[in-house]
């Protein structure tokens, strides 16, 4: 068991993200078997370009602000505070902050189980 205080975490940069910063709260470097939990802060006009992670399941939970997640087919998913979206391994998505306020999310990533 490990307590992770609000003041703890490791800053990181995420590929394909812009106007963004992240703090990994726990993950493989900190001793997990594969689970990663981070806080992502997207500034206004921030987001992520269309991309996928073939080997990870992802969940974004919006703590503050608004974002739009778009899938490869062009379907928009509008998320506000308290909303969550699950993204399966291999699913492409882009992210755009909606509105003039920053958007803070909890991001949970876990290795996908082999089929």
C-alpha positions as CSV (number, residue, x, y, z in Angstrom):
1,X,0.0,0.0,0.0
2,X,1.2,3.5,-0.8
3,X,-0.3,6.8,0.1
4,X,0.2,9.5,-2.6
5,X,-0.2,13.0,-1.3
6,X,-1.6,15.8,-3.4
7,X,1.8,17.4,-3.5
8,X,3.4,14.3,-5.0
9,X,3.9,13.3,-8.6
10,X,6.2,13.4,-11.6
11,X,5.8,15.9,-14.4
12,X,5.7,14.4,-17.8
13,X,5.2,15.4,-21.5
14,X,2.7,13.4,-23.5
15,X,3.3,12.7,-27.3
16,X,0.8,14.5,-29.6
17,X,-0.4,16.8,-26.8
18,X,-0.3,20.6,-26.9
19,X,-0.9,23.5,-24.4
20,X,-0.9,20.8,-21.8
21,X,1.0,19.6,-18.7
22,X,0.7,16.4,-16.8
23,X,1.6,15.0,-13.4
24,X,1.9,11.2,-13.1
25,X,0.6,10.3,-9.6
26,X,1.5,6.6,-9.9
27,X,2.7,4.3,-12.6
28,X,5.3,1.8,-13.6
29,X,8.3,3.9,-12.5
30,X,6.7,4.3,-9.0
31,X,6.2,0.5,-8.7
32,X,2.8,-0.4,-10.3
33,X,2.5,-3.5,-12.5
34,X,1.2,-1.4,-15.4
35,X,-1.5,0.9,-14.1
36,X,-0.9,4.7,-14.6
37,X,-2.9,7.4,-13.0
38,X,-2.2,11.1,-13.8
39,X,-3.6,14.5,-13.7
40,X,-3.7,16.3,-17.0
41,X,-4.2,20.0,-17.3
42,X,-5.2,21.3,-20.7
43,X,-5.0,25.1,-21.2
44,X,-7.6,26.9,-23.3
45,X,-7.0,25.9,-27.0
46,X,-5.1,22.9,-25.7
47,X,-5.7,19.3,-26.6
48,X,-4.2,16.3,-28.4
49,X,-4.0,15.3,-32.0
50,X,-5.6,12.2,-33.4
51,X,-3.7,9.2,-32.1
52,X,-4.2,5.8,-30.5
53,X,-2.6,3.5,-28.0
54,X,-2.6,-0.1,-29.3
55,X,-1.8,-1.7,-25.9
56,X,-3.6,0.5,-23.3
57,X,-7.1,1.1,-22.1
58,X,-7.7,4.7,-21.2
59,X,-10.3,6.6,-19.1
60,X,-10.5,10.4,-18.9
61,X,-12.5,11.8,-16.0
62,X,-13.1,15.6,-16.1
63,X,-12.5,17.3,-12.8
64,X,-12.9,20.9,-14.1
65,X,-13.7,22.5,-17.4
66,X,-14.9,21.1,-20.7
67,X,-13.4,19.1,-23.5
68,X,-14.5,17.5,-26.7
69,X,-13.1,14.0,-27.6
70,X,-13.5,13.1,-31.3
71,X,-13.2,9.6,-32.7
72,X,-11.7,8.7,-36.1
73,X,-15.2,8.6,-37.6
74,X,-15.7,12.3,-36.6
75,X,-18.2,11.7,-33.8
76,X,-17.8,14.3,-31.0
77,X,-18.2,13.4,-27.4
78,X,-18.7,16.5,-25.2
79,X,-17.4,16.1,-21.6
80,X,-18.1,18.4,-18.7
81,X,-17.2,18.3,-15.0
82,X,-18.0,14.8,-13.6
83,X,-18.2,13.1,-17.1
84,X,-15.9,10.2,-18.1
85,X,-15.0,8.5,-21.3
86,X,-13.5,5.1,-21.9
87,X,-11.2,4.6,-24.9
88,X,-10.4,1.0,-25.9
89,X,-7.0,-0.1,-27.1
90,X,-6.4,1.0,-30.7
91,X,-9.2,3.5,-30.7
92,X,-8.1,6.8,-32.2
93,X,-9.1,10.0,-30.6
94,X,-8.3,13.7,-30.6
95,X,-9.0,16.1,-27.7
96,X,-10.0,19.8,-27.8
97,X,-10.6,22.1,-24.8
98,X,-14.0,23.6,-25.1
99,X,-14.5,27.2,-23.9
100,X,-12.1,29.7,-22.4
101,X,-11.2,27.8,-19.1
102,X,-8.5,25.2,-18.6
103,X,-9.7,21.6,-18.3
104,X,-8.3,19.3,-15.6
105,X,-8.7,15.5,-16.0
106,X,-7.8,12.4,-14.2
107,X,-6.3,10.0,-16.8
108,X,-6.2,6.3,-16.0
109,X,-4.3,3.9,-18.3
110,X,-4.0,0.2,-17.9
111,X,-2.4,-2.4,-20.1
112,X,-4.8,-4.2,-22.3
113,X,-5.2,-7.9,-21.7
114,X,-4.1,-10.0,-24.7
115,X,-7.0,-11.5,-26.7
